Amino acid sequence: MGNQTIYFNKHPKIVAVSTIAGPKECEGVIGRYVEKALGDDMYGESTYEKAECKMLSYVIDGAIHNAGISRDRLDMIVSGDLLNQIISASFAARDFSVPFLGVYGACSTMAESLAIAAMAVDGGYAKNVVAATGSHFASAERQYRYPLELGCTRPPQAQWTVTAAGGAMVSDRGDGISITAATLGKVVDYGITDVNNMGAAMAPVNGIIAP
């Protein structure tokens, strides 16, 4: 419909999900909905990046397990993260030996991954696709603002990048939430230049998955 919205005739289903999050993220009301709550945001790893990769591997594997299928029935992974060359998603995909589409949409990566997964399933090119994304506060600070090692003071209104990952199994059959349409957004620059207020730049963005 129009120039931006795609309708899916077969209504691909989100048949299973998997989530993991750090200690700060699980302190509030959202924590009760997280499948695996971490007590240590390093996740037992030596670097933030390794922890981020491990979280993504967890949710991809978790989505497969929660869907009740074996790894050899997974057709594709669509995933991304916030790091250079989407390295966390790429390294996580190494362990699954299936086609991998790496996407980078910052805060829209999960919605973008779901849209692409739905396109593949609706077009009959795949039956089971995992859409996933993840981020880590400490690695994102190095990427977007100031490395934690510098000890810079954060203003009270500064955004906080989540330490978490999520994965969803999109399938051509089964019970779950139907993805009926996807509206692909345009790049619009509202002139926001405050590095500590990324939320203002992203606030106008609408979700692209229609129930």
Phi, psi and omega per residue, in radians:
M1 nan 2.211 -3.111
G2 1.138 -2.701 -3.088
N3 -1.714 -0.114 -3.001
Q4 -2.211 -0.351 -3.009
T5 -1.796 2.308 3.108
I6 -1.959 2.230 3.060
Y7 -1.749 2.402 -3.110
F8 -1.789 1.994 -3.081
N9 -1.174 -0.586 -3.061
K10 -1.606 -0.046 3.111
H11 0.860 1.201 3.092
P12 -0.929 2.567 -3.038
K13 -1.922 2.423 2.906
I14 -1.510 1.784 -2.996
V15 -1.672 -0.242 3.128
A16 -2.840 2.655 3.091
V17 -2.379 2.851 3.057
S18 -2.569 2.412 -3.098
T19 -2.412 2.659 3.083
I20 -2.578 2.520 -3.112
A21 -2.664 2.763 -3.117
G22 -1.377 3.073 -3.080
P23 -1.034 -0.781 -3.111
K24 -1.097 -0.742 -3.096
E25 -1.157 -0.493 -3.072
C26 -1.594 -0.008 -3.134
E27 -1.236 -0.581 -3.073
G28 -1.556 -2.844 -3.060
V29 -1.173 -0.435 -3.121
I30 -1.189 -0.470 -3.076
G31 -0.942 -0.559 -3.101
R32 -1.190 -0.319 -3.110
Y33 -1.698 -0.044 -3.109
V34 -1.463 2.283 -3.108
E35 -1.160 -0.787 3.134
K36 -2.255 2.006 3.116
A37 -1.698 2.178 -3.112
L38 -1.489 2.407 3.034
G39 -1.538 -0.261 -3.108
D40 -2.396 2.098 -3.074
D41 -1.258 -0.076 3.012
M42 -1.471 -0.228 3.095
Y43 0.935 0.573 3.108
G44 1.340 0.163 -3.108
E45 -1.806 2.951 -3.068
S46 -1.575 -0.270 3.132
T47 -2.387 2.771 3.098
Y48 -1.094 -0.689 -3.103
E49 -1.128 -0.700 3.111
K50 -1.157 -0.637 3.098
A51 -1.128 -0.721 3.125
E52 -1.100 -0.754 3.117
C53 -1.101 -0.713 -3.132
K54 -1.140 -0.650 3.098
M55 -1.117 -0.731 3.122
L56 -1.128 -0.730 3.097
S57 -1.048 -0.683 -3.136
Y58 -1.068 -0.826 -3.048
V59 -1.306 -0.538 3.077
I60 -1.142 -0.849 3.105
D61 -1.113 -0.673 -3.136
G62 -1.140 -0.678 3.117
A63 -1.129 -0.670 3.092
I64 -1.119 -0.847 -3.117
H65 -1.093 -0.795 -3.100
N66 -1.205 -0.387 3.071
A67 -1.383 -0.204 3.113
G68 1.297 0.502 3.107
I69 -2.114 2.862 3.103
S70 -1.536 2.824 -3.111
R71 -1.043 -0.570 -3.077
D72 -1.275 -0.098 3.077
R73 -1.703 -0.014 3.070
L74 -1.404 2.235 -3.077
D75 -1.675 -0.480 -3.007
M76 -2.884 2.652 2.981
I77 -2.099 2.293 3.023
V78 -2.083 1.993 -2.999
S79 -2.701 2.838 3.093
G80 -2.831 3.109 3.121
D81 -2.696 -2.893 -3.062
L82 -1.802 0.024 -3.044
L83 -1.591 2.896 3.090
N84 -0.993 2.356 3.104
Q85 0.989 0.516 -3.119
I86 0.603 0.920 -2.978
I87 -1.182 -0.579 3.138
S88 -1.137 -0.801 3.136
A89 -1.143 -0.701 -3.132
S90 -1.127 -0.784 -3.141
F91 -1.165 -0.650 3.109
A92 -1.128 -0.666 -3.102
A93 -1.176 -0.372 -3.139
R94 -0.985 -0.559 -3.004
D95 -1.413 -0.070 -3.006
F96 -1.974 -0.231 3.025
S97 0.923 0.782 3.046
V98 -2.322 2.841 3.096
P99 -0.955 2.438 -3.071
F100 -2.228 2.222 3.012
L101 -1.936 1.976 3.127
G102 -1.576 2.229 -3.122
V103 -2.144 2.638 3.104
Y104 -2.332 1.899 3.106
G105 -2.322 0.287 -3.069
A106 0.948 -2.132 -3.076
C107 -1.237 -0.172 3.116
S108 -1.720 0.102 -3.022
T109 -1.037 -0.728 -3.118
M110 -1.158 -0.757 3.114
A111 -1.121 -0.702 3.106
E112 -1.119 -0.732 3.128
S113 -1.097 -0.739 3.115
L114 -1.131 -0.678 3.137
A115 -1.121 -0.778 -3.136
I116 -1.179 -0.713 3.104
A117 -1.068 -0.740 3.127
A118 -1.129 -0.672 3.094
M119 -1.066 -0.762 -3.115
A120 -1.128 -0.740 -3.118
V121 -1.263 -0.769 -3.118
D122 -1.134 -0.583 3.128
G123 -1.370 -0.090 3.131
G124 1.425 0.232 -3.117
Y125 -1.528 -0.239 3.118
A126 -2.707 2.700 3.103
K127 -1.850 -0.610 -3.112
N128 -2.347 2.033 -3.114
V129 -2.268 2.283 3.033
V130 -1.627 2.186 2.999
A131 -1.818 2.284 -3.054
A132 -2.629 2.788 3.005
T133 -2.749 2.840 3.131
G134 -2.810 2.837 3.074
S135 -2.730 2.886 3.093
H136 -2.391 2.281 -3.086
F137 -0.926 -0.832 -3.026
A138 -1.191 -0.686 3.123
S139 -1.263 -0.587 3.122
A140 -1.221 -0.616 3.098
E141 -1.067 -0.712 3.112
R142 -1.147 -0.608 -3.073
Q143 -1.344 -0.696 -2.955
Y144 -1.937 -0.511 -3.042
R145 -2.188 -1.774 -3.102
Y146 -2.293 2.350 3.092
P147 -0.981 2.463 -3.117
L148 -1.012 -0.506 -3.111
E149 -1.088 -0.383 -3.125
L150 -1.333 -0.310 3.108
G151 1.175 0.514 -3.130
C152 -1.197 2.516 3.114
T153 -1.424 2.248 3.134
R154 -1.593 2.318 3.055
P155 -1.174 2.678 -3.068
P156 -1.007 -0.521 -3.068
Q157 -1.545 0.014 -3.088
A158 -1.117 2.481 3.077
Q159 -1.219 2.758 3.137
W160 -2.183 1.982 3.132
T161 -1.216 2.346 -3.048
V162 -1.241 2.503 2.956
T163 -1.733 1.677 -3.018
A164 -3.023 2.978 3.035
A165 -2.641 2.673 3.102
G166 -2.503 2.551 3.118
G167 -2.397 2.570 3.133
A168 -2.387 2.359 3.067
M169 -1.579 2.065 3.098
V170 -1.808 2.132 -3.037
S171 -2.277 2.865 -3.133
D172 -1.508 -0.093 3.121
R173 -2.698 2.912 -3.132
G174 1.940 3.055 3.139
D175 -1.637 2.418 3.129
G176 2.876 -2.995 3.131
I177 -1.362 2.238 3.131
S178 -1.425 2.400 2.986
I179 -1.712 1.857 -3.028
T180 -1.638 -0.422 -3.088
A181 -2.826 2.810 3.052
A182 -2.453 2.267 3.064
T183 -1.864 2.073 -3.086
L184 -1.528 2.207 -3.036
G185 -1.434 2.941 3.084
K186 -1.902 2.748 3.053
V187 -1.455 2.105 3.131
V188 -2.245 2.159 -3.129
D189 -1.688 1.982 -3.141
Y190 -1.638 0.131 3.044
G191 1.328 0.381 3.113
I192 -1.357 2.176 -3.077
T193 -2.100 0.008 -3.124
D194 -1.413 1.961 -3.082
V195 -1.124 -0.403 3.141
N196 -1.587 0.062 -3.119
N197 -2.300 0.982 3.133
M198 -1.157 -0.417 3.138
G199 -1.043 -0.612 3.138
A200 -1.141 -0.604 3.141
A201 -1.244 -0.548 -3.053
M202 -1.717 -0.181 -3.066
A203 -0.974 -0.644 -3.109
P204 -1.256 -0.191 -3.049
V205 -1.233 2.349 3.091
N206 -1.771 2.677 3.067
G207 -1.107 2.608 -3.085
I208 -1.844 -0.048 -3.123
I209 -1.788 2.136 3.127
A210 -1.683 2.349 3.142
P211 -1.235 nan nan
